[in-house]
Amino acid sequence: MEGGNSPNLQLQQLPLATAAVSVQPHADSFSYKENLIGALLAIFGHLVISIALNLQKYSHIRLAGSKDPRAYFKTKTWWCGLFLLVLGELGVFSSYAFAPLSLIVPLSAVSVIASAIIGIIFIKEKWKPKDFLRRYVLSFVGCGLAIVGTYLLITFGPNSHEKMTGENITRHLVSWPFLLYMLVEIIIFCLLLYFYKEKNANYIVVILLLVALLGSMTVVTVKAVAGMIVVSIQGNLQLDYPIFYIMLVCMIATAVFQATFLAQASQLYDSSQIASIGYILSTTVAITAGATFYLDFTGEDVLHICMFVLGCLIAFLGVFLITRNRKKSVPFEPYISMDAMPGMQNMHDKGIAVQPDLKASFSYGALENNDNMPEIYTPATLPIVQEQHGSKGVSAPPYRVLEHSKKE
């Protein structure tokens, strides 16, 4: 009986082994398909975010240059920008559920490329062709390098895929490589925070390193939350795991503190420097965190890793060249535009009033076309009247300053 059953058992096991071998190429092709879906979602999201931010900026500029008394949130343009902003953020958020973290993070260079192209297309000044090329040659070169770097990132990006279940995330969270990485990151963060708060080390690298360290934890938790939501939608509910809510709280907290440090950096430094240095630091730290937590580069050959690093370096150089060509903001204006002051009349009101009527002040003079005014007051030298000495022995100040009133 045993000898008769053994051939049947061998025949039954043979199709299973063949099927297991045949599934592997299908899994590889499907994983590359997931990489492409995640990359396209990230590119779409960053592109829409860039359009939304420029649309909202255009709404603010349009209201500032017109007599429209409405607030910015009462305009259709601003709400359209807000809708596109939410749509772009959802696209970037969902991309983390399909592709590895180390592939999605560097694709934020797309927003820098899109902002540069939008700025060149919708530029208001008119330039001669030679001046235009001379002025924007760095932007063109930077866009080209950033596009080449993005292509290399998508082509040679890591191909590791894992179901974002509660068990897998918990296993990665308590693994010794990630615990060691977290210990080093906490020590570095505390040292940077000490020098920033106590020693007033307001260097741009210090602030943006704080942003990058927080951002690495943000993207790690974003991928966990997005992946668990997608797995739950597919039928395997993951929302009853406590790790989901831990990751959700960490995602919100790190994003809030990251925005706080980024706002402080924007008050001290130019936006072009923040864009270039912040992109390089945040991408480097986030890729390191993804490689440590999710083991993105496990099983990848040396050629793919080297080409991926080359794509990152080319994208870094492209972003640096794009942001280097931006105009630096003027920190101080030597005059105050009267038509920009709140509550003041516009200086283009057909000559009725060039400046506001400040009857109790000589701050800016008063140049007003008003016939019922008997006199136009302008700032003048205060009269100095010599005072007579009361006695020879008592010393008194030789001059007395009289007050300047309207009756005089």
Secondary structure as the mmCIF struct_conf table of DSSP 4:
data_model
#
loop_
_struct_conf.conf_type_id
_struct_conf.id
_struct_conf.beg_label_comp_id
_struct_conf.beg_label_asym_id
_struct_conf.beg_label_seq_id
_struct_conf.end_label_comp_id
_struct_conf.end_label_asym_id
_struct_conf.end_label_seq_id
HELX_RH_AL_P HELX_RH_AL_P1 GLU A 2 ALA A 64
TURN_TY1_P TURN_TY1_P1 GLY A 65 GLY A 65
BEND BEND1 SER A 66 SER A 66
BEND BEND2 ARG A 70 ARG A 70
HELX_RH_3T_P HELX_RH_3T_P1 TYR A 72 LYS A 74
BEND BEND3 THR A 75 THR A 75
HELX_RH_AL_P HELX_RH_AL_P2 LYS A 76 SER A 95
TURN_TY1_P TURN_TY1_P2 TYR A 96 PHE A 98
BEND BEND4 ALA A 99 ALA A 99
HELX_RH_AL_P HELX_RH_AL_P3 LEU A 101 ILE A 104
HELX_RH_3T_P HELX_RH_3T_P2 VAL A 105 SER A 108
HELX_RH_AL_P HELX_RH_AL_P4 ALA A 109 ILE A 121
TURN_TY1_P TURN_TY1_P3 PHE A 122 PHE A 122
BEND BEND5 GLU A 125 GLU A 125
HELX_RH_AL_P HELX_RH_AL_P5 PRO A 129 THR A 155
BEND BEND6 PHE A 156 PHE A 156
HELX_RH_AL_P HELX_RH_AL_P6 GLY A 166 LEU A 173
TURN_TY1_P TURN_TY1_P4 VAL A 174 VAL A 174
HELX_RH_AL_P HELX_RH_AL_P7 TRP A 176 LYS A 197
TURN_TY1_P TURN_TY1_P5 GLU A 198 GLU A 198
BEND BEND7 LYS A 199 LYS A 199
HELX_RH_AL_P HELX_RH_AL_P8 ILE A 204 ILE A 233
TURN_TY1_P TURN_TY1_P6 GLN A 234 GLY A 235
TURN_TY1_P TURN_TY1_P7 LEU A 239 ASP A 240
BEND BEND8 TYR A 241 TYR A 241
HELX_RH_AL_P HELX_RH_AL_P9 PRO A 242 LEU A 268
BEND BEND9 TYR A 269 TYR A 269
HELX_RH_AL_P HELX_RH_AL_P10 SER A 271 PHE A 293
BEND BEND10 TYR A 294 TYR A 294
TURN_TY1_P TURN_TY1_P8 ASP A 296 GLY A 299
HELX_RH_AL_P HELX_RH_AL_P11 VAL A 302 ARG A 324
TURN_TY1_P TURN_TY1_P9 ASN A 325 ASN A 325
BEND BEND11 ARG A 326 ARG A 326
HELX_LH_PP_P HELX_LH_PP_P1 LYS A 327 VAL A 330
BEND BEND12 PRO A 331 PRO A 331
BEND BEND13 PRO A 334 TYR A 335
HELX_RH_3T_P HELX_RH_3T_P3 MET A 338 ALA A 340
BEND BEND14 MET A 341 MET A 341
TURN_TY1_P TURN_TY1_P10 PRO A 342 GLY A 343
HELX_LH_PP_P HELX_LH_PP_P2 MET A 344 ASN A 346
TURN_TY1_P TURN_TY1_P11 MET A 347 HIS A 348
BEND BEND15 ASP A 349 ASP A 349
TURN_TY1_P TURN_TY1_P12 LYS A 350 GLY A 351
BEND BEND16 ILE A 352 ILE A 352
STRN STRN1 ALA A 353 ALA A 353
BEND BEND17 VAL A 354 GLN A 355
TURN_TY1_P TURN_TY1_P13 LYS A 359 ALA A 360
BEND BEND18 SER A 363 TYR A 364
STRN STRN2 GLU A 368 GLU A 368
TURN_TY1_P TURN_TY1_P14 ASP A 371 ASN A 372
BEND BEND19 PRO A 374 PRO A 374
HELX_LH_PP_P HELX_LH_PP_P3 THR A 381 PRO A 383
STRN STRN3 ILE A 384 GLN A 386
HELX_LH_PP_P HELX_LH_PP_P4 GLU A 387 HIS A 389
BEND BEND20 GLY A 390 GLY A 390
BEND BEND21 LYS A 392 VAL A 394
BEND BEND22 PRO A 398 PRO A 398
STRN STRN4 TYR A 399 VAL A 401
HELX_LH_PP_P HELX_LH_PP_P5 LEU A 402 GLU A 403
BEND BEND23 LYS A 406 LYS A 406
#
